[in-house]
Amino acid sequence: MNVVLALDYGSALIFALTGALAASRAQLDIVGFIFFAGLTAVGGGTIRDLLLDRDPVFWIADPTPLAIAALAAIFVFFTAHLLESRLKWLIWLDAAALAIAVAAGVAVARGMEVGTPVVLVMGVLTGTLGGLMRDVVANEVPLVLKQGELYVTAAFAGAGAALLAALVAGSIWPTVACVIVTFGLRAGSLLFGWRLPVYKARPPRA
């Protein structure tokens, strides 16, 4: 459980920073910063816990993630103007948070001894839904839906890597495998243009 707690705290912190950066791009007040940071920080984990019937939800059992999000929001409120490109920072912090949150979702689901498909889905949902909520509320095209980019694919591959690692090694190795694979694929997509083929409409045949 210490690993799960550390993953939840880590993803909450980094996702909160991205939420606050989104608020800075929207030129909101400090309350808006805290709202965006909190929504992004706990959104994915909340849906995960509700679907798994985990009682209580992680931030209700331990409100520390909310405090982390609020502090991150205040920090960004006073420092965002120092960044040359807030969007670039947002995208890369989001990639790091994605990797950690997917690992958290997998760890929680495995701890509840659910089936393999559920573990995979919980990893993906935990990693992607907080950022999706942030982008939708900010009226931005969600990063998860950017054409062809590896996002959900990276999350799914990371969750799968964690399950494979768990078959051959215990302890921390499933988490390490998940973080490396998820972040590696997402970073490759951003740096080298790794993409999946996208659907292209074709005229009907005569």
Sequence and secondary structure as in RCSB ss.txt:
>XXXX:A:sequence
MNVVLALDYGSALIFALTGALAASRAQLDIVGFIFFAGLTAVGGGTIRDLLLDRDPVFWIADPTPLAIAALAAIF
VFFTAHLLESRLKWLIWLDAAALAIAVAAGVAVARGMEVGTPVVLVMGVLTGTLGGLMRDVVANEVPLVLKQGEL
YVTAAFAGAGAALLAALVAGSIWPTVACVIVTFGLRAGSLLFGWRLPVYKARPPRA
>XXXX:A:secstr
 HHHHHHHHHHHHHHHHHHHHHHHHTT  HHHHHHHHHHHHHHHHHHHHHHTT SS HHHH  HHHHHHHHHHHH
HHHHGGG S HHHHHHHHHHHHHHHHHHHHHHHHHHTT  HHHHHHHHHHHHHHHHHHHHHHTTS  GGGSTTBS
SHHHHHHHHHHHHHHHHH  TTHHHHHHHHHHHHHHHHHHHH  B           
